[in-house]
Amino acid sequence: MNKAELIDALADEAGTSKAAAAESLEALITVISRALSKKDAVNITGFGKFEARDRAARTARNPQTGETVKVKATTVPAFKAGADLKKIVSGEKKIK
């Protein structure tokens, strides 16, 4: 599902216009992105947790040349699925 399809599905599920659904989705993305940029976690109970994780510096290898390269430490976004989402995906739980 791409962003346009997600907006369509969101509008159908909420019984609202596509414009309102698009605005809500953009607001959600902005709020989560802003929180992660400050290294704040966003926890949506039952769905999952968005967080910023620090990745240590490491030595890697260029697969084309075999040359060793140093990769700098960085912060990356991460998502951990919640219990309800895991059950829905595995088929243990049905969505209303």
C-alpha positions in Angstrom: 0.0 0.0 0.0 1.5 3.4 -1.0 0.7 6.8 0.5 -2.2 7.5 -1.9 -3.8 4.2 -1.2 -3.4 4.7 2.6 -5.2 8.1 2.3 -8.0 6.4 0.4 -8.4 3.7 3.0 -8.2 6.1 5.8 -10.9 8.3 4.3 -13.1 5.3 3.8 -12.6 3.9 7.3 -13.1 7.3 9.0 -16.0 8.3 6.7 -14.3 11.6 5.8 -13.0 13.3 2.7 -9.7 12.3 1.1 -8.4 15.9 1.8 -9.1 15.6 5.5 -7.5 12.1 5.6 -4.4 13.4 3.8 -4.2 16.3 6.2 -4.5 14.0 9.2 -1.9 11.6 7.8 0.6 14.5 7.1 0.0 15.8 10.7 0.7 12.3 12.1 3.9 11.9 10.1 5.0 15.4 11.2 4.4 14.8 14.9 6.1 11.4 14.9 9.1 12.8 12.9 9.5 15.8 15.1 9.4 13.6 18.3 12.0 11.2 16.8 14.3 14.0 15.8 14.3 15.0 19.5 14.9 11.3 20.4 11.5 11.1 22.1 9.7 7.8 21.7 6.1 7.7 20.4 4.1 4.8 22.0 0.7 3.9 20.6 -0.7 1.3 23.0 -1.5 -2.0 21.2 0.0 -0.8 17.9 3.6 -0.2 18.6 6.4 2.1 19.5 8.4 4.5 17.3 11.8 5.4 18.6 15.2 6.8 17.7 18.1 4.3 18.2 21.8 5.1 18.2 23.8 3.0 15.9 27.5 2.7 16.8 30.4 3.4 14.5 31.6 0.2 12.7 33.9 -1.1 10.1 32.2 -2.5 7.0 33.4 -3.9 3.6 32.5 -2.5 0.2 31.0 -5.6 -1.5 32.2 -4.5 -5.0 35.9 -3.8 -4.1 36.3 -5.7 -0.9 37.8 -2.5 0.6 37.3 -1.9 4.3 35.4 1.3 5.1 34.5 3.1 8.3 30.8 3.8 8.9 30.1 6.7 11.3 27.8 6.4 14.3 24.3 7.6 13.5 20.8 7.7 14.9 18.1 5.7 13.0 14.3 5.5 13.3 13.0 2.2 14.6 9.5 0.6 15.1 8.6 -2.2 17.5 5.2 -3.8 16.9 2.8 -3.9 19.9 1.1 -7.1 21.2 -2.2 -6.4 19.5 -0.6 -5.7 16.1 1.4 -8.9 16.3 -1.8 -10.9 17.1 -3.6 -9.3 14.1 -0.8 -10.0 11.7 -0.4 -13.6 12.9 -4.2 -14.2 12.6 -4.8 -14.7 16.3 -7.0 -11.7 16.6 -9.5 -10.2 14.1 -10.0 -6.5 13.3 -13.4 -5.1 14.1 
